[in-house]
């Protein structure tokens, strides 16, 4: 909206109701595509098909672009999570190796002490 435009409470309420009706109608149309595909879950393709059926073709291209951006972000997050998990696993393995080495060192010291005691006896 341009600067200096005021919207009354009634107008805000009307826009909100219109948006709700639009979303419900779009969901219903998308659900019809899911049912035709013998699925219970709506997917992005169903929503895009619903937009075309509702004659909102001008929204299809921007929606596809937004979907691609979203998918790239999710893929990046997933890869970052995998990298983080790999790093954590690697650090845990390093820690376990250090603990094993410490245990080995302690065992060797005990064996050396035992050997020294046997020699003394």
TORDREN-347590 format. One record per residue (C-alpha): residue number from 1; x, y, z. Coordinates in nm, 3 decimals, always signed. Layout:
TORDREN-347590
> n; X; Y; Z
> NUM; X; Y; Z
...
//
This chain:
TORDREN-347590
> n; X; Y; Z
> 1; +0.000; +0.000; +0.000
> 2; +0.116; +0.353; -0.064
> 3; +0.230; +0.567; +0.229
> 4; -0.044; +0.749; +0.414
> 5; -0.320; +0.498; +0.332
> 6; -0.540; +0.413; +0.627
> 7; -0.760; +0.106; +0.638
> 8; -1.067; +0.090; +0.856
> 9; -1.131; -0.199; +1.092
> 10; -1.427; -0.305; +0.878
> 11; -1.211; -0.314; +0.566
> 12; -0.945; -0.519; +0.748
> 13; -1.212; -0.761; +0.864
> 14; -1.356; -0.792; +0.512
> 15; -1.011; -0.858; +0.364
> 16; -0.944; -1.117; +0.631
> 17; -1.272; -1.296; +0.562
> 18; -1.209; -1.285; +0.186
> 19; -0.862; -1.433; +0.235
> 20; -1.006; -1.711; +0.451
> 21; -1.271; -1.795; +0.189
> 22; -1.006; -1.796; -0.085
> 23; -0.781; -2.032; +0.112
> 24; -1.071; -2.267; +0.187
> 25; -1.178; -2.270; -0.177
> 26; -0.822; -2.330; -0.297
> 27; -0.782; -2.610; -0.044
> 28; -1.106; -2.770; -0.156
> 29; -0.999; -2.759; -0.521
> 30; -0.655; -2.896; -0.435
> 31; -0.819; -3.173; -0.232
> 32; -1.021; -3.272; -0.539
> 33; -0.693; -3.328; -0.727
> 34; -0.556; -3.536; -0.439
> 35; -0.874; -3.748; -0.434
> 36; -0.848; -3.800; -0.810
> 37; -0.493; -3.919; -0.750
> 38; -0.620; -4.154; -0.477
> 39; -0.420; -3.971; -0.211
> 40; -0.517; -3.824; +0.123
> 41; -0.232; -3.574; +0.139
> 42; -0.230; -3.253; -0.061
> 43; +0.094; -3.171; -0.235
> 44; +0.233; -2.867; -0.415
> 45; +0.119; -3.000; -0.752
> 46; -0.236; -3.019; -0.626
> 47; -0.226; -2.655; -0.517
> 48; -0.077; -2.543; -0.849
> 49; -0.341; -2.738; -1.041
> 50; -0.611; -2.586; -0.822
> 51; -0.484; -2.235; -0.902
> 52; -0.512; -2.309; -1.272
> 53; -0.859; -2.459; -1.233
> 54; -0.969; -2.156; -1.034
> 55; -0.839; -1.941; -1.321
> 56; -0.561; -1.785; -1.118
> 57; -0.290; -1.874; -1.371
> 58; -0.104; -1.552; -1.295
> 59; -0.022; -1.693; -0.950
> 60; +0.118; -2.022; -1.080
> 61; +0.459; -1.889; -1.191
> 62; +0.526; -1.693; -0.867
> 63; +0.411; -1.992; -0.663
> 64; +0.647; -2.223; -0.853
> 65; +0.935; -1.982; -0.794
> 66; +0.855; -1.962; -0.423
> 67; +0.831; -2.340; -0.406
> 68; +1.175; -2.378; -0.566
> 69; +1.326; -2.127; -0.322
> 70; +1.163; -2.312; -0.032
> 71; +1.293; -2.648; -0.155
> 72; +1.646; -2.512; -0.197
> 73; +1.637; -2.370; +0.156
> 74; +1.512; -2.700; +0.297
> 75; +1.780; -2.891; +0.106
> 76; +2.044; -2.653; +0.243
> 77; +1.915; -2.699; +0.596
> 78; +1.910; -3.076; +0.552
> 79; +2.268; -3.079; +0.423
> 80; +2.379; -2.850; +0.706
> 81; +2.213; -3.085; +0.956
> 82; +2.392; -3.384; +0.797
> 83; +2.726; -3.201; +0.813
> 84; +2.662; -3.111; +1.175
> 85; +2.570; -3.472; +1.257
> 86; +2.881; -3.600; +1.078
> 87; +3.096; -3.353; +1.269
> 88; +2.935; -3.454; +1.598
> 89; +2.987; -3.823; +1.515
> 90; +3.349; -3.756; +1.426
> 91; +3.408; -3.564; +1.748
> 92; +3.243; -3.843; +1.946
> 93; +3.464; -4.102; +1.778
> 94; +3.771; -3.892; +1.854
> 95; +3.663; -3.864; +2.217
> 96; +3.606; -4.240; +2.236
> 97; +3.952; -4.302; +2.089
> 98; +4.107; -4.068; +2.343
> 99; +3.927; -4.248; +2.625
> 100; +4.040; -4.586; +2.489
> 101; +4.397; -4.459; +2.468
> 102; +4.375; -4.328; +2.824
> 103; +4.242; -4.666; +2.937
> 104; +4.524; -4.843; +2.751
> 105; +4.778; -4.611; +2.912
> 106; +4.636; -4.685; +3.257
> 107; +4.643; -5.060; +3.192
> 108; +5.002; -5.040; +3.074
> 109; +5.101; -4.844; +3.384
> 110; +4.929; -5.102; +3.605
> 111; +5.103; -5.386; +3.421
> 112; +5.437; -5.211; +3.459
> 113; +5.375; -5.166; +3.830
> 114; +5.274; -5.529; +3.862
> 115; +5.586; -5.634; +3.671
> 116; +5.801; -5.420; +3.902
> 117; +5.636; -5.572; +4.209
> 118; +5.696; -5.923; +4.074
> 119; +6.060; -5.839; +4.015
> 120; +6.091; -5.701; +4.367
> 121; +5.937; -6.020; +4.506
//
